[in-house]
Amino acid sequence: PESRFGMAHKNARRSPYQGGPARLPVLDENLSWKNPLPGYKPETYEAPILKTQPVWADNPAAIRTLKWHILDGKTDRRSHEGKYGIDDATGLPLNPHGRTGLAGRGLLGKFGPNHAADPVVTRWARYSNGEIMLDVLAKPVMEFVSIQRTDTGEWALPGGMVEPGDNISITCKKEFSEEAMNALEMAPEEAAAVRAMLDKVFHHGEELYKGYVDDPRNTDNAWMETVAVHFHDESGKAFSKFQLKAGDDAKNVQWARYTPDIKLYASHADFVRRAYDRLTTARPHGLTPRI
């Protein structure tokens, strides 16, 4: 099913919750908070790490002091979806795409929106002679950088959470360098060269999507939102001197070939599809911006 903003609300009802309890089943017709659902009392789950009160997480004892819909100190509680509902009884925000069968924060640190950035880095697949590969429809074959998550084993984009004070561009470069190039373990000189290369690659990006993410970590009171940004290497030479290497919370990394039926974590397949459509439909091949 598609929820009110066009983003599927399926992963957000996946059961059991990762490392946690089973979700209360929620039928499609019962997603909306506007539809009364007598007896709907899902279990509240907070991951064990949240009990240690990490610096990146909200303090549940201070719920009534949190300021929704604005920049609350360094925490951005604004949603790309607009204003979200607040539960009168608990004072907690309500998932703008509806019920998920689980209350609390789950694995997420913030009540309400948890902001991320996802870089979609692409190039054309090429033959050994440098010519671009074409599929059976005579369309160019696109490749994109994909990492395998250590937590679920699923393939995904090398994105991550937007830390307080950072912007989307900084987050895209930082997460890509750490997850897809293992910059955290590089010598200072090598890391500096990688940063310089990424500054060029990530200089001109095109926004693919901004909003709610159908993520399996979502709950009734906490959810993922992202800005997906497309960076295309038209010449295919930007990464020629650098090798992809998994790092941080990625256990594998690769240039993956896009196909319409590709399966990726959360809503990532939709972002990659948007990048492919933009390159092959929105403008003639060969006229894409150079990085």
N, C-alpha and C positions, 0 to 999 in steps of 0.2 A: 504493500500500500504506500501511497504518497501522502505525507502529512501536509499541513496547510501551506508550506513554503516550497513544496515540490521535492523535498529531500526524504527519501524512504525512512520509515521508522521501524525497521526490522531488527538491526543489530542491537538497538537499544532495548529490545525485549528478549534478547538471547538468554537462555537459561540452561544451566545455573550460571550465576554471575561469576566472573573470573576470581577464583580463590574464595568465593563466598557462597551464600545460600541460593536456593532456587527462587526465581522470581514468581510472583503471583501472575498467572496467565491473564493477559489483557487482549480481548478481541478488538478487531479493527474499529468496530462501531462504538467501542467504549474508550477510545483514545482521548477524546476531547474532554477537558476539565469542565466544559459547559454542560456536558451530559451527566446528570446525577448518576452515581454508581453506589447505591446503598451497600454497606458491608465491605467496601474497598478499604482494607487496612493492611497494606503490604508491610513486610518486615523491614526494619531499619538496619542498614549495614554500613559500617565504617571499617575500612581496612585497618589491620593492626598497626601499620606504620603511622596512621593518623593519631593513634593514642599517645605517641611520643611527642606530639605537638611540634612537627617540623616547621621551620621558618616559612616554608612556602604554602602552608595550610592555614585556613581560618581557625580561630578559636571558637569551638561550639558554645562555650559559656558566654560569648559576647555577641550572640546572634542579634539581639535586639538593638545593638549599637551599630551594626553594619548598615551602610548606606547603599541601597539598591539603585540601579539605573544611572549611576554616575561614576566618576573616577574617585574612588574611596581611598584617599591617601595615595599609595602607589598601586593599589589593586583596581583594575578596570572592571567594574561590574556592569558596564553597558553591554547590551546584546546587539549583535548585528541584525537581529530579527525584530528589533523594536522593544517596547516594554513587555515584560513578562509578568505573570500573575504572582501574587504573594498570598500564601496560605494564612488566613486570619487566625487560625488556632495556634500554629507553630511559629509564624513569622518567617517561614522559609519560602524561598522562591520556588515557582512551579515550572517544570520543563515546558517550554513554549510549544513543543510538538506533542505534548500529551503524556499520558500515564505510561510507565515502564514496568510496573510490577515490583518496584523496589524503592524504598525511601532512603534518606541519608545521602552521604557523598560517595559511598563505594570506595573506589581507588582514587578519586579526584580530590584535590586539595581545597578547592573553593566551592562554596555554595553558589548556585547560579552559574553563569557562564565561566568556563575555563578556556582561556584563549591560546590558540596554537597558530603556527605558520607552517605551510607545507610547500617546499620548492619542487616543482615538476621540471626536471632537467632532461632535455631531449636532444636527440640528434637523428640523422638518417642512417639506416643500416646500409652498409656499402660492400661491394664486392672487393676482392683483393686488388683490382685495378683502379679502385677509387670511385667507380660508378655507383650511383644510388640504386639500391634494390627496388624493384617494383613488384607489387602483388598481382594476383590474377585479374584484378580490375584496373591494372596499370597505374595504381596509386603508389606513391613512395612508402616504403616500410619504415616506421618510426621506432626508435629505441628510447628507453628512459631509464634513469638510475633508480634502482629498487633495492631496498634493504630487507633482510629477514629479521623480524623482531625476536628478541630473546624471550619475551614473556609469553607470547602465544604461538610463535613459530610461523606466523603468517607473513607474507611479503607485503611491503608497504612503501610509502614514500619516506625519505629521510627527513622528516619534520620533527617539531617539538614544541614545547610550551614557550610562550612569550613571557620572559621574565620581567619583573617590575623594572621600568626604566628603559627597556629595550623596545625597538620597533620591529615591524615585520621584516624589513630588509636585513637587519642585524641578526634576527633569529634564523632566517633562512640560511644565511652564510654560516652561522655558527653551528647549526644542527647538521648541515650538509658536510662541513669539514670534519666534525666529530664522528658522525655515524657512517659516512660514505668514504672518508679518506683517513680516518683514525688520527686526526691531527693532534689529539691529546697526548699521543705517545711519540710524536715526531721530535727530532732535534730542532732547536730554535730556528736555524737557518732554513731547514726544509719547511717548517711550519710557516715561516714568513713568505716563502715562495708560493706555497699553496694559497695563502691569504691573498697575495697579489693576483694570482690567476683567478681566484673566485671573485675578486673585486671587478675584474673585467667581465667574467661570465654573468655575474649577477647585476651588472650595471643597468641593463635594460630588461626589465621583466614586465610581463603582461598579466594582470589579475584575471584569474580564471573563475574564482568563486570566493564569496565572502558570506559566511553564515553558519548555521547549525550543521553539525556533523552527526550522522547516524553511527554512533560509536558504542561498542559493547560495554564501555565503562559508564555510560550515562545512567542516571537514576531520575527519580521524580524531582529531586531537589538540586541536582548538579549535572552539568552537561558540557560537552565539548563544542566549541566553535572554532573556525579557522579562517585564514585567508590563504588560498592556494594561488601561487604565483608561478607563471611559466617562463622558463629560461631556455631558449633554443640555440643550440650550437649548429648553425647552418653549414659551416665549413667542415665540421667534424674534427677540427684540429685543436680545439681549446684544451682538451684533456690528454693530448698525445704524449706529453712529457710527464704525466702524472698517472699513477696507478690507483684504481679504486681499492680501498682496503677497509673492511668493516671495523668499527670501533664503537666505543661508548655502549649503548644498549642495543646494538645491532650485532648479529652473529655471522651474517653473510651479506655481501653486496654484489650487484651485477648490473650490467646493461641488459635490461629485459626488453624483449620484442613485444610491441603492443599488438593485441588482437581484440576484436570486439567482445569476446567472451572471457577476457582475462579476469581473474579473481584476485582481489587485493583487500587489505585490512580496511575496516570501516567503510568510508565513502571514497577511498583513494582511487578506485577504478573509474569512478565518475569524473574525477579531476583529470586523469590521464586521457580519458575519452574526449574531454573538452579541449585538451591541448591538441590532440590529433585532429579533431574536427576543425579547430582554428587554423591549423597549418595546411590542411588539405582542402578545406571548403571556403574559409573566410578570405583567403587570398591565393592566387595561383602559386604553385610550387616554383621555387627559385626566386620569389620576390619577398621572402621572409626577411625580417630585419637581421642584419649582421651584428654579432656581439663584439 
